[in-house]
Structure formats: C-alpha cells, structure tokens
Amino acid sequence: MVLVIQEWFMLIIKVKYANIGSGYNYSNDWHEFNYSLNGGVVAHAGGITLTQPLGDTNILIKANDANNIKVENANGILTDNNGYAVLPFASTYKNNRVSLDVNSLEENIELENTIINVVPTKGALVEANFKTNIGYRAMVTLSKKDGAIIPFGAMVVDEERSVSGIVGDNGNVFISGLATCW
C-alpha cells in the first residue's frame, strides 16, 4: 500500500487594478508553485482605466480628479489618479447601487452625492458620475462694492450656475472647492 499525501494552498487578493494570486501544491513526489495576475483595461472618453477582471456588464465610476476613493461593497476597488474606477459584473436590467466611501475622502474633497443608481443593459458599460468639489473650504463674509452685506438667503453659484452655498446671517457663507486659500 502506497500512501500519497497531497496538500495545496491558494491565496487570491483583490487589489485596485487586478486580482493577484499565488499557490503552492505538493505531494510525495513533486512540488509546484503558481502565480496569477488578472485584470482589465477600459478605454473611455476620460482616458484609460485599469481594473479588476471585467464582466459582461460593467459600471464606469467617475469622480473628477478625486483619487483613491473606495467603492463601497467592492473589495479593493478605488478610483485612479483621474478619479475613475470600474465596478465589474453589474446586474443587467436591474437597479445597481453605486456608493463611494466618504471615510476614504481626502480633506480637500467633497462629494455632492455619495450614491448613484444605474440600470445597465446587457453588455453595457454605464457611467455613474459623482460630482466632486476639490479645493479648500472657507467661511467667508460677502458684501457688495459699497460695503452693504449680502442679504440672508441669497444663493451663491459657481461658473456652471450650480448652487454652492446660501448666505446666512451677516453675509456669512460656507464655500468648498476653492482653488486657493487666502
């Protein structure tokens, strides 16, 4: 009677741009080491994004220039240096909830919304576009050229006419996304 002992070990880690694996097998007569690296590349209007292995239907996450933001409920997926990430294996013709982890934001980044729902068709790459404000934050007091205080409730808008604040008492308003801090 010959006793054959065979053991094996496999480790797979999901990281930002790929799945990395390694393994070790052995028996009485042989030893084997193996390694693997699988991922994907997505070309889109904003550039090229490296990703974990792609499914048939995927979601392109866009968070303008906000890098290293974790995608919730997605092991190891973070936005790249341009603010893009790919969430693979989306459910077709169903609501897919895409959420970014606010605890992973850098101090100078704000998200207007942290959850976006998308419904992709089969074989699609759909975009979940998160509006970001990157820059300094400040509490400022606004006044007119003649020194008069801006009235309570006045809207502060950016270049795109999006509301970025509402004036409070004494012309005070909290503004984020400032390019420079003074």
C-alpha positions as CSV (number, residue, x, y, z in Angstrom):
1,M,0.0,0.0,0.0
2,V,1.3,3.4,-1.0
3,L,0.3,6.4,0.9
4,V,0.1,9.6,-1.2
5,I,-0.1,12.9,0.6
6,Q,-1.3,15.9,-1.4
7,E,-1.7,19.3,0.0
8,W,-2.4,22.6,-1.6
9,F,-2.7,26.3,-0.7
10,M,-4.1,29.2,-2.8
11,L,-4.3,32.9,-1.9
12,I,-6.1,35.4,-4.1
13,I,-6.1,39.1,-3.2
14,K,-8.2,41.7,-4.9
15,V,-6.3,45.0,-5.4
16,K,-7.1,48.3,-7.1
17,Y,-6.2,47.2,-10.6
18,A,-6.2,43.4,-10.6
19,N,-6.6,40.2,-8.8
20,I,-3.3,38.7,-7.6
21,G,-3.0,35.1,-6.7
22,S,-0.4,32.6,-5.7
23,G,-0.4,29.0,-4.7
24,Y,1.6,26.0,-3.6
25,N,0.8,22.3,-4.3
26,Y,2.8,19.3,-3.2
27,S,2.7,15.6,-2.8
28,N,5.3,12.9,-2.0
29,D,6.9,13.2,-5.4
30,W,6.5,16.8,-6.5
31,H,6.2,20.5,-5.5
32,E,4.5,23.2,-7.6
33,F,4.3,27.0,-7.2
34,N,1.9,29.1,-9.2
35,Y,1.1,32.7,-9.6
36,S,-1.6,34.6,-11.3
37,L,-2.5,38.2,-12.2
38,N,-5.7,39.1,-14.0
39,G,-7.4,42.4,-14.7
40,G,-8.9,44.5,-17.4
41,V,-8.4,47.8,-19.3
42,V,-11.2,50.1,-20.2
43,A,-10.8,52.9,-22.8
44,H,-13.3,55.7,-22.4
45,A,-13.7,59.4,-23.1
46,G,-11.8,60.4,-19.9
47,G,-8.8,58.1,-20.7
48,I,-7.8,54.6,-19.9
49,T,-8.7,52.8,-16.6
50,L,-7.0,49.7,-15.3
51,T,-9.4,47.4,-13.4
52,Q,-10.1,44.1,-11.8
53,P,-11.3,41.4,-14.2
54,L,-14.3,42.6,-16.3
55,G,-17.7,41.0,-16.5
56,D,-20.2,41.2,-19.4
57,T,-21.8,44.4,-17.9
58,N,-19.8,47.0,-16.0
59,I,-20.1,50.4,-14.4
60,L,-17.6,53.2,-15.0
61,I,-17.3,55.3,-11.9
62,K,-16.4,59.0,-12.5
63,A,-15.4,61.3,-9.6
64,N,-13.5,64.1,-11.4
65,D,-9.8,64.1,-10.2
66,A,-10.7,62.6,-6.8
67,N,-8.2,59.7,-6.4
68,N,-8.1,56.7,-4.0
69,I,-11.8,56.9,-3.1
70,K,-13.0,53.4,-2.0
71,V,-16.1,52.0,-3.7
72,E,-18.4,50.5,-1.1
73,N,-19.1,46.8,-1.1
74,A,-16.4,46.2,-3.8
75,N,-13.3,44.6,-2.5
76,G,-10.2,46.6,-3.3
77,I,-11.7,48.9,-5.9
78,L,-10.6,52.5,-5.6
79,T,-10.6,55.5,-8.0
80,D,-7.4,56.1,-10.0
81,N,-5.5,59.4,-10.3
82,N,-8.1,60.8,-12.7
83,G,-11.0,59.8,-10.4
84,Y,-12.1,56.8,-12.4
85,A,-12.8,53.2,-11.4
86,V,-14.7,50.3,-12.9
87,L,-17.2,48.2,-11.0
88,P,-17.4,44.9,-12.8
89,F,-20.2,42.3,-13.0
90,A,-23.1,44.7,-12.8
91,S,-26.7,43.2,-12.8
92,T,-28.4,43.8,-16.2
93,Y,-31.8,45.4,-16.4
94,K,-31.8,45.9,-12.6
95,N,-31.1,48.8,-10.3
96,N,-27.4,48.8,-9.4
97,R,-26.5,50.9,-6.3
98,V,-23.0,52.5,-6.6
99,S,-21.7,54.1,-3.5
100,L,-18.5,55.8,-2.6
101,D,-17.0,55.6,0.9
102,V,-16.9,59.1,2.5
103,N,-14.4,57.9,5.1
104,S,-11.8,57.4,2.3
105,L,-12.0,61.1,1.1
106,E,-9.1,63.3,1.4
107,E,-9.6,66.5,3.5
108,N,-9.9,68.8,0.4
109,I,-12.5,66.6,-1.4
110,E,-16.3,66.8,-1.1
111,L,-18.9,64.7,-2.9
112,E,-22.2,66.3,-3.8
113,N,-23.8,62.8,-3.7
114,T,-22.3,59.5,-2.5
115,I,-24.9,57.1,-4.0
116,I,-25.9,56.8,-7.7
117,N,-28.3,54.2,-9.1
118,V,-27.8,52.9,-12.6
119,V,-29.7,50.3,-14.7
120,P,-27.4,48.9,-17.4
121,T,-28.4,46.9,-20.4
122,K,-26.7,43.6,-21.2
123,G,-23.1,44.1,-22.3
124,A,-23.1,47.8,-21.5
125,L,-20.5,50.0,-19.8
126,V,-22.6,52.6,-18.0
127,E,-21.3,55.7,-16.2
128,A,-22.0,56.7,-12.6
129,N,-20.9,60.3,-12.4
130,F,-20.2,61.7,-9.0
131,K,-19.9,65.5,-8.8
132,T,-16.8,66.5,-6.8
133,N,-15.6,69.7,-5.2
134,I,-11.9,69.7,-4.8
135,G,-10.1,72.5,-3.0
136,Y,-10.1,74.5,0.2
137,R,-13.1,75.2,2.4
138,A,-13.7,78.6,4.0
139,M,-16.3,80.6,5.9
140,V,-16.4,84.0,4.2
141,T,-18.4,87.2,4.7
142,L,-19.8,88.6,1.4
143,S,-20.5,92.2,0.8
144,K,-21.4,94.5,-2.1
145,K,-18.9,97.0,-3.6
146,D,-20.5,99.7,-1.4
147,G,-19.9,97.6,1.7
148,A,-23.5,96.5,2.2
149,I,-24.0,93.0,3.5
150,I,-25.4,90.4,1.0
151,P,-28.9,89.6,2.2
152,F,-29.8,86.4,4.2
153,G,-30.9,83.5,1.8
154,A,-29.1,84.8,-1.3
155,M,-27.8,81.9,-3.4
156,V,-24.1,81.6,-4.2
157,V,-23.5,79.9,-7.5
158,D,-20.4,78.7,-9.4
159,E,-19.4,79.1,-13.1
160,E,-21.9,76.3,-14.0
161,R,-24.7,78.0,-12.2
162,S,-24.8,75.3,-9.6
163,V,-25.7,76.4,-6.1
164,S,-22.6,76.2,-3.9
165,G,-24.0,77.9,-0.8
166,I,-26.7,80.0,0.7
167,V,-25.8,83.3,2.5
168,G,-26.6,83.3,6.3
169,D,-26.7,86.0,8.9
170,N,-24.4,89.0,8.4
171,G,-23.4,87.8,4.9
172,N,-21.6,84.7,6.0
173,V,-21.4,81.6,3.7
174,F,-19.5,78.4,3.8
175,I,-17.9,77.6,0.5
176,S,-15.9,74.5,-0.6
177,G,-13.8,73.7,-3.6
178,L,-11.8,76.9,-3.6
179,A,-8.7,76.7,-5.8
180,T,-6.6,78.8,-3.5
181,C,-6.7,79.6,0.2
182,W,-6.0,83.0,1.4
